[in-house]
Amino acid sequence: MRRLVVLGLAALLGACKGSEIADADTRVTVDVGTAPTVGPVDAAVVFVEFADFECPYCGVEEPVVQKLMADYADRVLFVYKHFPLSFHPHAHLAAEASLAARAQGQFWAYHDVLYANQDALARTALDGYAQSLGLDMTAFAAALDQHTEAPAVDADKAQGEALGVPGTPTFFINGRMGVGALDYDVLAEVIDEELP
């Protein structure tokens, strides 16, 4: 479990208003827990994204995140946290579906399909994506019918709210907050600052 330095939330939010990423002296604790990750677990830099599969800004940001994941694959731990917004009617179930896919070892493939099809996230579409990835449909359907993964999605959302996440996407790079669809260069600069 990774823990980062905790400083005042008010200071953090104030820092974000004047710049796109909080400065190096303004950090919060982000508990990675059992969230889906890519990269070395002992990485010096932990990049956490709170996101919503139905959020258009997350969709715009996805190619940026994918490029970062490719460019820093061996030096940064990338973490995905769910923050389904209440006004996106399919976001919560899509998040549950991604975790049902994770239970079968297919989180990242399913994640990619959801972002490629943000305008089609109703239940029938979610089932179709699972089938196209060769998932066990009986187990997948049972997870969605019984909302097996809802507590994990809700826990991510509660954590984000406690951290002051105002919307999606929101990033924490070693606890430094950035909000919105940020440019690759902005995020890469902060990652580089944090690398030893």
N, C-alpha and C positions, 0 to 999 in steps of 0.2 A: 504494500500500500504506500503510495507516494504522498508526502505531505510537504507543503510549501509554506513559507513564512506568512503569517497573518498580520495585516495592517488594517487600519480603519476603512470601512466601506465608504464612508463619506469622502475620505481623501481619494479613494480609488475612483469614485464616480466623478469627482471634480477634475481629476487628472485626465479622464477620458473625454471630458467636454472640450478641453483645449488641444488635445492631440488625438491621433487615431489609436494609439496604443499607450497604455499607462506607462509612466517612466519606471526605471529600474528600482526605484525606492518604494514603489507602490505595488504591493502584491497581496494576493489572498490565498488561502488554502483551497486547493482543489483535490478532492479525494477521487482518485481514478476508480477505485473499487474493482468491480468485475466488468467494466465497460469494454466494448470491442476496441481492440488496439491493433496497430501495425507498427513495427519497428522494435528496436532493442529495449527490453524492459528496464535495463539499467542505463538508459540514455541520460545524458546530462540535461537535455531539453525535453520537456513534456508539453505537447501542443494539444490542448483540449478544445474541441468544437462542440458548442451547444447548438443544435440545429433541428429543423422541422422539414420533413420530406415534401410538404406541400408549399413551403415558403418559396416564392419566386426569387428572393434575394439569395437564399441558400443555393438555388439552382444556378444562379449567375456566378456564385462564388465557387461552385464545385470544381470547375476546371483549374482554378487557382490552387485549391487544396490538393487536387490530384497531382499537379506539377510539383508542389512542395513535397508531397509524399514520395514522389519519384526522385527529386533532387537531394532530399535529406534522408533517404530510406535507411541508411546505416548509422545515422547520428541522432535521430529524433524519434521519440515515441509519440505517435499520433493516436488520439483517443476520441471516440465519437460518443456524445451524450445527447439524449433525446430531450427536446423542448417543444412539444407539439402545442401550437397556439390554439386557443379556444375557438377562434373564428375560422379555422381551417377544418372543415368537417371530416376529412379523411385522414388527418395527420396522426391522430392517436393510434388508430388501427394499423396504419402503415408502419408506425414505429413498432407496434406489437408484432406485426408480420416479419419485420427485419430481425427481431430477436427470435422468433420462431424459426426463421431460416438459420440464424446463428446456432441454434440448438442442433442443427444438422450440418454445421461447419461451413455455412454459405452466407454469413452476414455480409461480407464485403461485395460479393457478386450480386446479392439481392439489393443492397444499398445502391449499387451502380445502376441497376435496372430501375429502381424507384426514381432516382434523379433523372434518368433518361425519359421517364414517362410521368412527369409531375402532374400532368393534366388528366391522368387516368389512374386514380388510386382507390376506386371503389372496391368492394370486397371481391367481386368477380374478377377484376383485373389483378388484384393481389394473389388470388388463387392461380390465375393463369401464369403469372411470373414465376411462382413457386414450381408449377408444373414444368415450365420451360427450362428450369434449372435442375430438373430431375429430383426434386425433393420428395420425400415420403408424404404423399398428400393426406393420408389418414392422420398422421401425427401433426402435420401443419394445420389442417382444418380444425382438429381438436383444440390446438393451442389458441386459435382465433375464436372458436365458438365458446370456449371456456375462459377466455381472456387470461390465460396462464401468464403471459408476459406483462400484463397491465401494471402490476405492482412495480416492476423494474422501470417501466417508462415513467410512472408517477414519481418514483424515487429520484430519477434524473431531473424531472421538472422541479420537484421540491428543492433539490440541491441548487439548481440554477437560480430559482427564486431567492433562496437564502444568500446566494452570492451577488444578487443584484442584477442578474441577467435581464436586460430591458426588452429584448426581442432576439430575432434570429437573422443571420448567424451571429453568435458571440464567441469569441476566442479567448483562451487563457494560455499564454506562452510563459511557462514557469510562473504562473500566477498573475501575469500582467495582462489586464483585460483590453481587448479590442472589440469594437462593436460595428457590425454592418459588413457589407461586401467590400472588403479591403483589397487593394492592389497587391499583386505578388511581391513587388519590391518592398512594400511597407512591412509585410509579414516576414519576408526573408531577412530584412535588415535586423529585425528584433531577434529572430532565431540566431543570426550570426553573432549578435551582441551577447547572447546567452551561452553560446558554445564555448567550451574551454579553449 
